[in-house]
Amino acid sequence: MEIKDTYKTIKKAAPEVLFKDKNSKFFGYSFPVLTEEDVKQHLEDLKSHHHSARHWCYAYQIGTTEKTIQFRANDDGEPNNSAGMPIYGQIQSFDVTNILIVVVRYFGGVKLGVGGLINAYKTAAQMSLEAAEIVTRTINIRYIIAFDYKNMNKVMRIIKEKSLKIVEQKLELSCEITISVRLKKSEIVYDLFKNLYEVDIKTLDV
C-alpha cells in the first residue's frame, strides 16, 4: 500500500471574511497552528479585537499522521454541536490540518434556530478556507546520526547518494548530523545507517 506522506494546510492566516444572516454577523478566520499554545494566542487576540461579540466559536486540528492528529470543536455557548462541529466539518471537507478556524458572532436580535446556526457557522468557515491559500507539504521524519569523525566519509556518501536534507550538524571528534527524510523513504534510510559499522541512528520525532 502506498504510504501517504503529504498533507494540506494553509500557508498563512486567511483574510477576514463576513457572513450575515438576519442581522447576525459571523466573522470567519483561519490560522496555521502547530500547538495548543498557538490556538490560545489567536483566540486571545480575537477576543480583544472583537471584545463586544457574543460568541467566539472554533475548531482546530493539529498533526499530520493518524497517530499524531488531535482536534477540538468548541460551541462557546451556542446550542450543542451547532457551531464547533460545523466548523470542524469544513476542516475535514477541505482535508486540511495544522489549522484553527474561528467564527466570531455578533447577535443581531433575531434568533436563527439550530439549523440556521449550523448553516451560518459552516458557511463562514467555508468562506474562510476559500479565502485561504492552501498548500501541500511533505511529512518528514528527522533522524540523528552519531559517529566518530573517522567514519565521516561513509556517512556523507549515503547522505549524498540519497540526496538527504541536513537540518543541522556538529562535526567534531564525535559527530552528530540531523537529517530530514520523507516518510515513504524513511525506513530504507534508517536501515542503511543502522547497518553501518560504528554509526548510531535514532528517531528525533514522528
C-alpha positions in Angstrom: 0.0 0.0 0.0 1.3 3.5 -0.9 2.3 5.4 2.2 0.7 8.9 2.3 3.4 11.3 3.2 1.9 14.6 2.2 -0.7 16.8 3.9 -2.6 20.0 3.2 -2.5 23.1 5.3 -2.8 26.9 4.9 0.3 29.0 4.1 -0.6 31.9 6.3 -3.6 33.5 8.1 -6.5 34.0 5.8 -8.1 37.4 5.2 -11.2 38.1 7.4 -14.5 37.0 5.8 -18.0 38.1 6.8 -21.3 36.1 6.6 -24.6 37.8 7.6 -27.9 36.2 8.4 -30.9 38.1 9.9 -28.7 40.9 11.3 -26.3 38.5 13.0 -22.7 38.9 11.7 -20.3 35.9 11.5 -16.7 36.9 11.0 -14.5 33.9 9.9 -10.8 33.5 10.5 -8.3 30.7 9.6 -4.8 30.5 11.1 -2.0 28.0 10.6 -1.2 26.4 14.0 1.2 23.8 15.4 0.4 23.7 19.1 -2.4 24.4 21.5 -0.5 27.4 22.7 -0.8 28.8 19.2 -4.6 28.2 19.4 -4.9 30.0 22.7 -2.9 33.0 21.5 -5.1 33.5 18.4 -8.3 33.2 20.5 -7.0 35.8 23.0 -6.1 38.2 20.1 -9.6 37.8 18.5 -11.3 38.2 21.9 -9.5 41.6 22.4 -10.2 42.6 18.8 -13.9 41.6 19.0 -14.4 42.4 22.7 -18.2 43.2 22.2 -19.0 40.0 20.3 -21.3 37.3 21.8 -19.5 34.1 20.8 -16.0 33.0 19.6 -16.7 29.5 18.3 -13.8 27.5 16.8 -12.4 24.2 15.7 -8.8 23.1 15.2 -6.8 20.1 14.0 -3.1 19.6 14.7 -0.9 16.7 13.4 -0.1 15.0 10.1 -0.4 11.3 10.7 -3.1 9.1 12.2 -1.0 8.7 15.4 -0.4 12.4 15.9 -3.7 14.0 14.9 -5.7 15.8 17.6 -8.7 18.1 17.2 -11.2 20.0 19.2 -14.5 21.8 18.4 -16.0 24.4 20.7 -19.5 25.9 20.6 -18.7 28.7 23.1 -22.2 29.0 24.5 -24.1 28.3 21.3 -26.5 25.2 21.3 -24.7 21.9 21.4 -23.0 21.0 18.1 -24.4 24.0 16.3 -21.1 25.8 15.9 -17.8 23.9 16.6 -18.7 20.7 14.7 -20.0 22.5 11.6 -16.7 24.4 11.6 -14.7 21.2 12.1 -16.7 19.6 9.3 -15.2 22.2 6.9 -11.6 21.3 8.1 -12.4 17.7 7.2 -14.1 18.7 3.9 -11.1 20.7 2.7 -8.8 17.9 4.1 -6.5 20.4 5.9 -4.6 20.1 9.1 -2.4 22.2 11.4 -5.2 24.8 11.3 -7.5 26.8 13.5 -10.8 28.3 12.3 -12.6 30.8 14.5 -16.0 32.2 13.7 -16.9 35.3 15.8 -20.6 36.1 16.1 -22.4 39.4 16.8 -26.0 38.7 17.7 -28.4 40.7 15.5 -31.5 40.4 17.7 -33.2 37.6 15.8 -32.8 34.0 16.8 -31.6 31.8 13.9 -32.6 28.4 15.4 -30.2 25.5 15.5 -30.5 24.8 11.7 -29.7 28.5 10.9 -26.7 28.5 13.3 -25.3 25.3 11.8 -25.6 26.8 8.3 -24.1 30.1 9.4 -21.0 28.7 11.1 -20.5 26.2 8.3 -20.7 28.9 5.7 -18.4 31.3 7.5 -15.8 28.5 7.9 -16.1 27.5 4.3 -15.7 31.1 3.1 -12.6 31.5 5.3 -11.0 28.4 3.8 -11.9 29.5 0.3 -10.1 32.8 1.1 -7.0 31.0 2.4 -4.0 29.8 0.4 -3.9 26.0 0.8 -0.6 24.3 0.3 0.6 20.7 0.1 3.6 19.8 2.3 5.5 16.6 2.9 5.5 14.6 6.1 9.1 14.2 7.2 10.9 12.1 9.8 14.0 13.5 11.5 17.0 11.3 12.5 20.1 12.0 14.4 23.2 10.1 13.2 26.0 9.9 15.7 29.5 8.7 14.7 33.2 9.3 15.2 35.0 11.7 12.8 36.9 8.8 11.2 33.6 7.5 9.8 32.6 10.8 8.2 33.1 9.6 4.6 30.8 6.6 4.7 28.0 8.7 6.4 28.3 11.5 3.9 28.3 9.1 1.0 24.8 7.9 1.9 23.6 11.4 2.5 24.9 12.4 -1.0 23.6 9.3 -2.8 20.1 9.6 -1.3 20.0 13.4 -1.6 19.1 13.7 2.1 18.5 17.1 3.7 20.8 18.0 6.6 18.9 20.0 9.2 21.9 20.6 11.5 25.4 19.2 12.1 28.0 19.1 14.8 31.3 18.0 13.3 34.0 17.4 15.9 35.8 14.3 17.1 32.4 12.8 17.8 29.9 14.0 15.2 26.2 14.4 15.1 24.2 15.1 11.9 20.4 15.6 12.0 18.7 14.7 8.7 15.1 15.1 7.5 13.7 12.3 5.3 10.3 12.0 3.6 8.1 9.4 5.4 8.0 7.0 2.4 11.8 6.8 2.2 12.4 6.8 6.0 12.6 3.0 6.6 15.1 2.5 3.8 17.3 5.4 5.0 17.1 4.2 8.6 18.2 0.7 7.7 21.2 2.0 5.6 22.6 3.8 8.6 21.6 1.1 11.1 23.8 -1.4 9.1 26.8 0.9 9.1 29.6 -0.2 11.5 30.3 2.3 14.4 27.3 4.5 13.4 24.2 5.1 15.6 20.9 6.4 14.3 17.9 7.4 16.3 14.5 9.0 15.5 14.1 12.5 16.7 10.3 12.8 16.2 7.4 11.4 14.3 
